[in-house]
């Protein structure tokens, strides 16, 4: 029973680490996209 709990907690910890990495990636992607949108909106549109 102890081995099962140890394995379960190991996978739970791994899940939280991967979820944190994914959350950081999503946050960074949204932030970079917003900056790009602001930069594109400020630049004059020379494309037809």
SETILUM-533883 format. One record per atom (N, C-alpha, C, O, CB): x, y, z; atom name; residue in three letters. Coordinates in nm, 4 decimals. Glycine has a CB too. Example, Ala and Ser with C-alpha at 12.3 -4.5 7.8 and 13.67 -1.06 7.14 Angstrom:
! residues 2
- 1.3190:-0.5690:0.7800:N:Ala $
- 1.2300:-0.4500:0.7800:CA:Ala $
- 1.3200:-0.3300:0.7800:C:Ala $
- 1.4236:-0.3319:0.8465:O:Ala $
- 1.1308:-0.4473:0.9046:CB:Ala $
- 1.2850:-0.2250:0.7080:N:Ser $
- 1.3670:-0.1060:0.7140:CA:Ser $
- 1.2900:0.0030:0.7870:C:Ser $
- 1.3409:0.1138:0.8039:O:Ser $
- 1.4084:-0.0598:0.5725:CB:Ser $
! end
This chain:
! residues 48
- 0.0824:-0.1203:0.0000:N:Unk $
- 0.0000:0.0000:0.0000:CA:Unk $
- 0.0869:0.1268:0.0000:C:Unk $
- 0.0532:0.2260:-0.0646:O:Unk $
- -0.0938:-0.0002:0.1218:CB:Unk $
- 0.1963:0.1221:0.0716:N:Unk $
- 0.2865:0.2369:0.0764:CA:Unk $
- 0.3466:0.2634:-0.0614:C:Unk $
- 0.3637:0.3788:-0.1007:O:Unk $
- 0.3982:0.2137:0.1798:CB:Unk $
- 0.3783:0.1577:-0.1343:N:Unk $
- 0.4357:0.1744:-0.2685:CA:Unk $
- 0.3343:0.2408:-0.3623:C:Unk $
- 0.3708:0.3244:-0.4449:O:Unk $
- 0.4804:0.0374:-0.3260:CB:Unk $
- 0.2073:0.2031:-0.3489:N:Unk $
- 0.1037:0.2641:-0.4317:CA:Unk $
- 0.0911:0.4133:-0.4017:C:Unk $
- 0.0845:0.4950:-0.4936:O:Unk $
- -0.0309:0.1940:-0.4093:CB:Unk $
- 0.0879:0.4485:-0.2739:N:Unk $
- 0.0753:0.5899:-0.2354:CA:Unk $
- 0.1980:0.6677:-0.2831:C:Unk $
- 0.1856:0.7809:-0.3299:O:Unk $
- 0.0586:0.6042:-0.0810:CB:Unk $
- 0.3150:0.6078:-0.2713:N:Unk $
- 0.4379:0.6731:-0.3161:CA:Unk $
- 0.4326:0.6983:-0.4669:C:Unk $
- 0.4679:0.8072:-0.5122:O:Unk $
- 0.5614:0.5874:-0.2801:CB:Unk $
- 0.3897:0.6006:-0.5440:N:Unk $
- 0.3791:0.6170:-0.6886:CA:Unk $
- 0.2731:0.7216:-0.7236:C:Unk $
- 0.2943:0.8050:-0.8116:O:Unk $
- 0.3455:0.4828:-0.7555:CB:Unk $
- 0.1602:0.7168:-0.6549:N:Unk $
- 0.0529:0.8115:-0.6806:CA:Unk $
- 0.0996:0.9543:-0.6557:C:Unk $
- 0.0768:1.0421:-0.7389:O:Unk $
- -0.0685:0.7794:-0.5937:CB:Unk $
- 0.1644:0.9786:-0.5426:N:Unk $
- 0.2129:1.1126:-0.5116:CA:Unk $
- 0.3201:1.1571:-0.6098:C:Unk $
- 0.3303:1.2756:-0.6414:O:Unk $
- 0.2672:1.1175:-0.3697:CB:Unk $
- 0.4002:1.0625:-0.6583:N:Unk $
- 0.5020:1.0956:-0.7579:CA:Unk $
- 0.4361:1.1444:-0.8872:C:Unk $
- 0.4806:1.2425:-0.9466:O:Unk $
- 0.5921:0.9731:-0.7862:CB:Unk $
- 0.3316:1.0765:-0.9298:N:Unk $
- 0.2614:1.1182:-1.0513:CA:Unk $
- 0.1853:1.2491:-1.0306:C:Unk $
- 0.1758:1.3298:-1.1231:O:Unk $
- 0.1650:1.0088:-1.0963:CB:Unk $
- 0.1315:1.2711:-0.9117:N:Unk $
- 0.0629:1.3970:-0.8826:CA:Unk $
- 0.1622:1.5125:-0.8894:C:Unk $
- 0.1317:1.6172:-0.9464:O:Unk $
- -0.0052:1.3920:-0.7436:CB:Unk $
- 0.2799:1.4943:-0.8319:N:Unk $
- 0.3830:1.5970:-0.8371:CA:Unk $
- 0.4251:1.6229:-0.9813:C:Unk $
- 0.4414:1.7383:-1.0209:O:Unk $
- 0.5044:1.5560:-0.7525:CB:Unk $
- 0.4428:1.5185:-1.0593:N:Unk $
- 0.4783:1.5330:-1.2000:CA:Unk $
- 0.3688:1.6080:-1.2763:C:Unk $
- 0.3990:1.6915:-1.3616:O:Unk $
- 0.5026:1.3951:-1.2636:CB:Unk $
- 0.2432:1.5789:-1.2463:N:Unk $
- 0.1311:1.6481:-1.3102:CA:Unk $
- 0.1366:1.7972:-1.2810:C:Unk $
- 0.1210:1.8789:-1.3718:O:Unk $
- -0.0028:1.5899:-1.2627:CB:Unk $
- 0.1588:1.8334:-1.1542:N:Unk $
- 0.1623:1.9753:-1.1185:CA:Unk $
- 0.2803:2.0469:-1.1822:C:Unk $
- 0.2678:2.1629:-1.2214:O:Unk $
- 0.1681:1.9912:-0.9677:CB:Unk $
- 0.3937:1.9808:-1.1932:N:Unk $
- 0.5093:2.0416:-1.2590:CA:Unk $
- 0.4791:2.0656:-1.4063:C:Unk $
- 0.5082:2.1733:-1.4584:O:Unk $
- 0.6343:1.9522:-1.2437:CB:Unk $
- 0.4214:1.9673:-1.4739:N:Unk $
- 0.3896:1.9832:-1.6158:CA:Unk $
- 0.2797:2.0869:-1.6370:C:Unk $
- 0.2835:2.1616:-1.7348:O:Unk $
- 0.3473:1.8493:-1.6758:CB:Unk $
- 0.1827:2.0923:-1.5474:N:Unk $
- 0.0763:2.1920:-1.5576:CA:Unk $
- 0.1335:2.3323:-1.5391:C:Unk $
- 0.0908:2.4259:-1.6067:O:Unk $
- -0.0342:2.1647:-1.4533:CB:Unk $
- 0.2300:2.3478:-1.4479:N:Unk $
- 0.2917:2.4786:-1.4274:CA:Unk $
- 0.3701:2.5215:-1.5509:C:Unk $
- 0.3657:2.6384:-1.5893:O:Unk $
- 0.3837:2.4759:-1.3048:CB:Unk $
- 0.4413:2.4287:-1.6131:N:Unk $
- 0.5172:2.4604:-1.7348:CA:Unk $
- 0.4210:2.4987:-1.8477:C:Unk $
- 0.4459:2.5943:-1.9211:O:Unk $
- 0.6059:2.3395:-1.7775:CB:Unk $
- 0.3121:2.4243:-1.8610:N:Unk $
- 0.2130:2.4557:-1.9643:CA:Unk $
- 0.1489:2.5911:-1.9380:C:Unk $
- 0.1295:2.6693:-2.0311:O:Unk $
- 0.1052:2.3465:-1.9707:CB:Unk $
- 0.1158:2.6199:-1.8129:N:Unk $
- 0.0569:2.7490:-1.7776:CA:Unk $
- 0.1510:2.8638:-1.8083:C:Unk $
- 0.1081:2.9680:-1.8579:O:Unk $
- 0.0193:2.7515:-1.6308:CB:Unk $
- 0.2786:2.8456:-1.7794:N:Unk $
- 0.3767:2.9492:-1.8110:CA:Unk $
- 0.3865:2.9697:-1.9621:C:Unk $
- 0.3958:3.0832:-2.0088:O:Unk $
- 0.5144:2.9123:-1.7530:CB:Unk $
- 0.3845:2.8612:-2.0379:N:Unk $
- 0.3904:2.8722:-2.1833:CA:Unk $
- 0.2705:2.9455:-2.2403:C:Unk $
- 0.2846:3.0273:-2.3312:O:Unk $
- 0.4000:2.7352:-2.2453:CB:Unk $
- 0.1531:2.9168:-2.1874:N:Unk $
- 0.0321:2.9856:-2.2332:CA:Unk $
- 0.0398:3.1338:-2.1990:C:Unk $
- 0.0085:3.2186:-2.2826:O:Unk $
- -0.0942:2.9225:-2.1702:CB:Unk $
- 0.0816:3.1657:-2.0760:N:Unk $
- 0.0940:3.3045:-2.0333:CA:Unk $
- 0.1945:3.3795:-2.1203:C:Unk $
- 0.1682:3.4919:-2.1632:O:Unk $
- 0.1357:3.3115:-1.8861:CB:Unk $
- 0.3093:3.3175:-2.1464:N:Unk $
- 0.4126:3.3821:-2.2286:CA:Unk $
- 0.3621:3.4024:-2.3718:C:Unk $
- 0.3864:3.5074:-2.4314:O:Unk $
- 0.5428:3.2973:-2.2292:CB:Unk $
- 0.2931:3.3045:-2.4265:N:Unk $
- 0.2405:3.3161:-2.5623:CA:Unk $
- 0.1377:3.4269:-2.5754:C:Unk $
- 0.1403:3.5026:-2.6724:O:Unk $
- 0.1795:3.1856:-2.6053:CB:Unk $
- 0.0469:3.4374:-2.4786:N:Unk $
- -0.0540:3.5431:-2.4825:CA:Unk $
- 0.0130:3.6792:-2.4702:C:Unk $
- -0.0230:3.7728:-2.5416:O:Unk $
- -0.1582:3.5239:-2.3701:CB:Unk $
- 0.1101:3.6910:-2.3801:N:Unk $
- 0.1798:3.8184:-2.3606:CA:Unk $
- 0.2534:3.8602:-2.4868:C:Unk $
- 0.2456:3.9761:-2.5275:O:Unk $
- 0.2781:3.8085:-2.2437:CB:Unk $
- 0.3247:3.7672:-2.5491:N:Unk $
- 0.3989:3.8010:-2.6712:CA:Unk $
- 0.3034:3.8384:-2.7845:C:Unk $
- 0.3322:3.9288:-2.8629:O:Unk $
- 0.4885:3.6830:-2.7142:CB:Unk $
- 0.1901:3.7690:-2.7932:N:Unk $
- 0.0938:3.8005:-2.8993:CA:Unk $
- 0.0338:3.9398:-2.8801:C:Unk $
- 0.0161:4.0138:-2.9769:O:Unk $
- -0.0183:3.6951:-2.9028:CB:Unk $
- 0.0029:3.9754:-2.7563:N:Unk $
- -0.0523:4.1080:-2.7289:CA:Unk $
- 0.0484:4.2167:-2.7649:C:Unk $
- 0.0110:4.3201:-2.8203:O:Unk $
- -0.0931:4.1200:-2.5812:CB:Unk $
- 0.1772:4.1937:-2.7334:N:Unk $
- 0.2805:4.2914:-2.7691:CA:Unk $
- 0.2916:4.3042:-2.9203:C:Unk $
- 0.3075:4.4148:-2.9718:O:Unk $
- 0.4166:4.2514:-2.7091:CB:Unk $
- 0.2832:4.1922:-2.9921:N:Unk $
- 0.2922:4.1955:-3.1385:CA:Unk $
- 0.1714:4.2689:-3.1972:C:Unk $
- 0.1854:4.3455:-3.2925:O:Unk $
- 0.3011:4.0515:-3.1960:CB:Unk $
- 0.0544:4.2457:-3.1409:N:Unk $
- -0.0652:4.3152:-3.1897:CA:Unk $
- -0.0540:4.4656:-3.1694:C:Unk $
- -0.0909:4.5430:-3.2577:O:Unk $
- -0.1901:4.2625:-3.1189:CB:Unk $
- -0.0029:4.5078:-3.0532:N:Unk $
- 0.0159:4.6515:-3.0287:CA:Unk $
- 0.1172:4.7105:-3.1253:C:Unk $
- 0.0974:4.8208:-3.1762:O:Unk $
- 0.0611:4.6763:-2.8842:CB:Unk $
- 0.2253:4.6382:-3.1509:N:Unk $
- 0.3275:4.6865:-3.2420:CA:Unk $
- 0.2731:4.6954:-3.3839:C:Unk $
- 0.3008:4.7922:-3.4547:O:Unk $
- 0.4501:4.5956:-3.2377:CB:Unk $
- 0.1967:4.5965:-3.4260:N:Unk $
- 0.1388:4.5986:-3.5607:CA:Unk $
- 0.0350:4.7109:-3.5758:C:Unk $
- 0.0226:4.7700:-3.6830:O:Unk $
- 0.0739:4.4626:-3.5923:CB:Unk $
- -0.0386:4.7398:-3.4690:N:Unk $
- -0.1385:4.8443:-3.4759:CA:Unk $
- -0.0732:4.9820:-3.4815:C:Unk $
- -0.1281:5.0738:-3.5425:O:Unk $
- -0.2327:4.8350:-3.3568:CB:Unk $
- 0.0428:4.9975:-3.4190:N:Unk $
- 0.1123:5.1255:-3.4172:CA:Unk $
- 0.1844:5.1520:-3.5498:C:Unk $
- 0.2027:5.2676:-3.5881:O:Unk $
- 0.2120:5.1294:-3.3014:CB:Unk $
- 0.2250:5.0464:-3.6196:N:Unk $
- 0.2970:5.0618:-3.7455:CA:Unk $
- 0.1986:5.1025:-3.8552:C:Unk $
- 0.0848:5.0556:-3.8571:O:Unk $
- 0.3711:4.9303:-3.7837:CB:Unk $
- 0.2420:5.1895:-3.9463:N:Unk $
- 0.1530:5.2257:-4.0572:CA:Unk $
- 0.1316:5.1054:-4.1496:C:Unk $
- 0.2252:5.0308:-4.1787:O:Unk $
- 0.2113:5.3454:-4.1371:CB:Unk $
- 0.0103:5.0882:-4.1942:N:Unk $
- -0.0225:4.9747:-4.2802:CA:Unk $
- 0.0044:5.0131:-4.4259:C:Unk $
- -0.0722:5.0866:-4.4883:O:Unk $
- -0.1712:4.9308:-4.2606:CB:Unk $
- 0.1150:4.9612:-4.4773:N:Unk $
- 0.1499:4.9913:-4.6166:CA:Unk $
- 0.1068:4.8786:-4.7107:C:Unk $
- 0.1236:4.8870:-4.8323:O:Unk $
- 0.3010:5.0152:-4.6294:CB:Unk $
- 0.0507:4.7727:-4.6509:N:Unk $
- 0.0064:4.6603:-4.7342:CA:Unk $
- -0.1299:4.6912:-4.7934:C:Unk $
- -0.2149:4.7514:-4.7278:O:Unk $
- 0.0013:4.5289:-4.6523:CB:Unk $
- -0.1504:4.6495:-4.9178:N:Unk $
- -0.2779:4.6794:-4.9819:CA:Unk $
- -0.3742:4.5665:-4.9715:C:Unk $
- -0.4865:4.5764:-5.0208:O:Unk $
- -0.2578:4.7138:-5.1246:CB:Unk $
! end
